[in-house]
Amino acid sequence: MIVTKTRKEHDHMILAFGAAGNFAGSVIPALAARGARVRAFVRKPEQAELVRRHGATEVAIGDLRDRAALDGALKDVGAVFYIAPAFIPAEADVGKKVVEAAIDAGVRRFVFSAVIHPVLSDLVNHVAKAPVEEAVLNSGLEYTFLHPARYFQNYAAFWPKVVKEGVLAEPWSSGTRFSLVDYRDVAELAAIALTEERLLFGTFELCAPGQLNRLDVAALMSDVLGHEVRERRDPDVLGDVPPGLRAMFDHYDRHGLLGNPLTLRAILGREPRSLRAYLEELAQGDPARSGEQG
């Protein structure tokens, strides 16, 4: 594990996991905008310059599953932002070990970006969050749990095909409805939780207004692009995927993921970002808005 620095350590350093990721990468700029000192945890040395450009004060390079790397990264850290890599093997155990390392390092505050409805036992990426929350609850740490809905940024993966072929294809029913959220709004709440007191010991469901199915989203895309975007169910649109992801698609075929926007609106003190505005940003070709950050 390597720690590289650009300025003197501060008493209240924040360690941010997922710092070069397509979603949680937006937490670094949100913290930097508040003048926070952030140590970004990344896996690859070539990601260091990226997170520095986004506002990281320091960079820790290592593997999330390496206790020595965690111990080095957590030195002199007062608060932690944690998000698990998608479908990482033994996700619950990895998360619990991060909590354990944070306790041993004397961290005071732990902000966990989990997922909406972590009680859904047939979704492995949901239910794996619950043991981590339990570990935090039993830790004595100050905490905030963020439960975001599906991210707008997921549409970035489909966008080139939407533009080229006029088709939005997903591996579940067109009638399944979802609440959605722009992860930049989640990042803003994470920054509040890490630098203020008002969200301490809270669990917050985070959704933008609207409960949309694929027909609704395709209509929005058509409007934004100025030409028809058709929708279809394609079980193989993402090719060969891990069993956990396939189970998630099967769940989505039968059930939606619905939440309420009241909490996000109240904490932000404004309307959450809209899917239409996000799609307009995608259409303008801004990679920072599409989540292409690492």
Beta strands, then each sheet from edge to edge (+ up, - down):
strand 1: 2-5
strand 2: 13-16
strand 3: 38-42
strand 4: 58-61
strand 5: 77-82
strand 6: 109-113
strand 7: 142-148
strand 8: 150-151
strand 9: 167-170
strand 10: 180-181
strand 11: 202-206
strand 12: 230-233
sheet 1: 1+ 4- 3- 2- 5- 6- 7- 11-
sheet 2: 8+ 10+
sheet 3: 9+ 12+
end
